[in-house]
């Protein structure tokens, strides 16, 4: 069957991408030039597939410059779908939580007067909340919100909870980076020709990383659990030490009074 043939307006309707964007992608070298039928530009299914891939990557947050590099990998002996398969494995969320939508009223029911506009702005900056429409938010981690609510109910100020979350986020970046770099430096060496393997080796790389993901998660969970154990033991030791010291002071004061 012959490939479908489109004028630019028809291609825009087929892919749900504006004529303006199609022309911009073409100017930036992301699309191969169209065929010509006299003065009319004619596009094919190849252009439609390429446009859908560009749109998919843009939705994932890639810049046009990075997308161009990925598309050029096709011309260097790599199957673009294999490159995208690796990207999909690497960028898959590292959580099984399902984001949920919460209204401002629902959040205020959880946190009360402590949920000030300043706190909301901090939560948005820390990606705890994502604005979604009028007076509503997407919550990427419902579990984090539930934990925060329980801490506030236990008497810990919400501002303190947010302070700790911000500090922990920053401190977690370093061990996360070390774990990821350990894996990447061995499975994708910096000196590999062209930056990525080709053919079957590229497909095998996707399988390797997919296999390692749960092990990395288990290792991170185990290390954090050990750190929590040490921190709790240290904190409880400090509490008991203070308590024993206070008892000794009370006993001494009582003895002095009797004397």
MOZI-V644820 format. One record per residue. N is the residue number from 1. RES is the residue in one small letter. SS is DSSP state (~ for helix, > for strand, _ for the rest). PHI is phi in degrees with one decimal (* if undefined). Layout:
N:RES:SS:PHI / N:RES:SS:PHI
This chain:
1:x:_:* / 2:x:_:-69.3 / 3:x:_:-64.1 / 4:x:_:-65.7 / 5:x:>:-125.2 / 6:x:>:-129.8 / 7:x:_:-79.1 / 8:x:~:-61.1 / 9:x:~:-66.6 / 10:x:~:-69.0 / 11:x:~:-64.2 / 12:x:~:-61.6 / 13:x:~:-67.3 / 14:x:~:-64.8 / 15:x:~:-102.1 / 16:x:_:59.9 / 17:x:_:-124.2 / 18:x:_:-65.8 / 19:x:~:-57.7 / 20:x:~:-58.7 / 21:x:~:-68.5 / 22:x:~:-58.4 / 23:x:~:-67.1 / 24:x:~:-65.7 / 25:x:~:-62.1 / 26:x:~:-66.2 / 27:x:~:-63.2 / 28:x:_:-85.0 / 29:x:_:83.9 / 30:x:_:-84.4 / 31:x:_:-118.1 / 32:x:_:-67.1 / 33:x:_:-62.6 / 34:x:_:-74.5 / 35:x:>:-74.9 / 36:x:>:-123.0 / 37:x:>:-119.5 / 38:x:_:69.6 / 39:x:_:-99.8 / 40:x:>:-99.8 / 41:x:>:-80.1 / 42:x:>:-117.7 / 43:x:>:-108.8 / 44:x:>:-124.1 / 45:x:~:-61.7 / 46:x:~:-59.3 / 47:x:~:-66.4 / 48:x:~:-63.6 / 49:x:~:-63.3 / 50:x:~:-62.3 / 51:x:~:-64.3 / 52:x:~:-65.6 / 53:x:~:-66.5 / 54:x:~:-60.8 / 55:x:~:-62.5 / 56:x:~:-61.3 / 57:x:~:-71.6 / 58:x:~:-62.2 / 59:x:~:-65.9 / 60:x:_:-85.2 / 61:x:_:99.3 / 62:x:_:-78.0 / 63:x:_:-81.3 / 64:x:~:-63.3 / 65:x:~:-64.8 / 66:x:~:-68.3 / 67:x:~:-61.3 / 68:x:~:-60.9 / 69:x:~:-62.2 / 70:x:~:-63.8 / 71:x:~:-66.8 / 72:x:~:-69.3 / 73:x:~:-61.3 / 74:x:~:-61.0 / 75:x:_:-76.7 / 76:x:_:-104.0 / 77:x:_:91.8 / 78:x:_:-106.5 / 79:x:_:-77.5 / 80:x:~:-57.4 / 81:x:~:-66.5 / 82:x:~:-68.5 / 83:x:~:-61.9 / 84:x:~:-66.8 / 85:x:~:-64.0 / 86:x:~:-64.7 / 87:x:~:-59.9 / 88:x:~:-66.7 / 89:x:~:-64.9 / 90:x:~:-68.5 / 91:x:~:-90.1 / 92:x:_:-60.4 / 93:x:_:-56.3 / 94:x:_:-94.6 / 95:x:_:-149.8 / 96:x:_:-96.7 / 97:x:_:-67.6 / 98:x:_:-102.6 / 99:x:_:-56.2 / 100:x:>:-131.1 / 101:x:>:-104.2 / 102:x:>:-132.3 / 103:x:>:-83.5 / 104:x:~:-60.6 / 105:x:~:-62.9 / 106:x:~:-64.2 / 107:x:~:-67.6 / 108:x:~:-67.8 / 109:x:~:-65.8 / 110:x:~:-80.3 / 111:x:~:-114.8 / 112:x:~:61.9 / 113:x:~:-65.9 / 114:x:~:-71.3 / 115:x:_:-82.3 / 116:x:_:-83.1 / 117:x:~:-55.8 / 118:x:~:-65.2 / 119:x:~:-65.5 / 120:x:~:-61.3 / 121:x:~:-62.2 / 122:x:~:-65.1 / 123:x:~:-63.0 / 124:x:~:-67.0 / 125:x:~:-64.1 / 126:x:_:-89.8 / 127:x:_:62.7 / 128:x:_:-77.1 / 129:x:_:-128.8 / 130:x:>:-125.4 / 131:x:>:-53.3 / 132:x:_:-146.6 / 133:x:_:77.4 / 134:x:_:-87.2 / 135:x:_:56.5 / 136:x:>:-148.1 / 137:x:>:-143.2 / 138:x:>:-91.8 / 139:x:>:-106.0 / 140:x:_:-60.9 / 141:x:_:-127.3 / 142:x:~:-58.2 / 143:x:~:-63.3 / 144:x:~:-66.2 / 145:x:~:-64.7 / 146:x:~:-63.0 / 147:x:~:-63.4 / 148:x:~:-61.4 / 149:x:~:-63.5 / 150:x:~:-65.3 / 151:x:~:-65.7 / 152:x:~:-65.7 / 153:x:~:-63.2 / 154:x:_:-78.1 / 155:x:_:107.5 / 156:x:_:-88.2 / 157:x:_:-59.0 / 158:x:~:-59.8 / 159:x:~:-59.5 / 160:x:~:-65.9 / 161:x:~:-59.8 / 162:x:~:-65.8 / 163:x:~:-57.7 / 164:x:~:-66.0 / 165:x:~:-58.7 / 166:x:~:-62.9 / 167:x:~:-66.4 / 168:x:~:-65.3 / 169:x:~:-56.6 / 170:x:~:-64.4 / 171:x:~:-73.0 / 172:x:~:-72.1 / 173:x:~:-60.0 / 174:x:~:-68.1 / 175:x:~:-62.7 / 176:x:~:-62.6 / 177:x:~:-63.3 / 178:x:~:-65.2 / 179:x:~:-64.1 / 180:x:~:-65.5 / 181:x:~:-64.7 / 182:x:~:-59.6 / 183:x:~:-70.6 / 184:x:~:-65.6 / 185:x:~:-67.0 / 186:x:~:-97.8 / 187:x:~:-91.8 / 188:x:_:-130.9 / 189:x:_:-57.5 / 190:x:_:-65.1 / 191:x:_:-92.4 / 192:x:_:-67.0 / 193:x:_:-63.7 / 194:x:_:77.4 / 195:x:_:84.4 / 196:x:_:-142.0 / 197:x:_:-69.7 / 198:x:_:-125.4 / 199:x:~:59.1 / 200:x:~:-62.8 / 201:x:~:-62.9 / 202:x:~:-67.8 / 203:x:~:-66.2 / 204:x:~:-65.4 / 205:x:~:-62.4 / 206:x:~:-60.5 / 207:x:~:-65.1 / 208:x:~:-62.8 / 209:x:~:-65.9 / 210:x:~:-62.3 / 211:x:~:-70.1 / 212:x:~:-77.4 / 213:x:~:-53.0 / 214:x:~:-63.3 / 215:x:~:-69.1 / 216:x:~:-64.7 / 217:x:~:-63.9 / 218:x:~:-65.4 / 219:x:~:-64.0 / 220:x:~:-62.8 / 221:x:~:-63.5 / 222:x:~:-65.2 / 223:x:~:-63.7 / 224:x:~:-68.1 / 225:x:~:-62.1 / 226:x:~:-65.1 / 227:x:~:-64.1 / 228:x:~:-62.4 / 229:x:~:-60.0 / 230:x:~:-63.8 / 231:x:~:-64.6 / 232:x:~:-64.8 / 233:x:~:-61.6 / 234:x:~:-64.6 / 235:x:~:-63.7 / 236:x:~:-69.1 / 237:x:~:-62.0 / 238:x:~:-64.8 / 239:x:~:-62.9 / 240:x:~:-66.2 / 241:x:~:-62.9 / 242:x:~:-63.2 / 243:x:~:-64.5 / 244:x:~:-64.0 / 245:x:~:-62.9 / 246:x:~:-67.0 / 247:x:~:-61.7 / 248:x:~:-65.0 / 249:x:~:-63.5 / 250:x:~:-62.8 / 251:x:~:-64.9 / 252:x:~:-65.9 / 253:x:~:-62.4 / 254:x:~:-65.2 / 255:x:~:-64.2 / 256:x:~:-62.8 / 257:x:~:-66.2 / 258:x:~:-65.6 / 259:x:_:-63.4
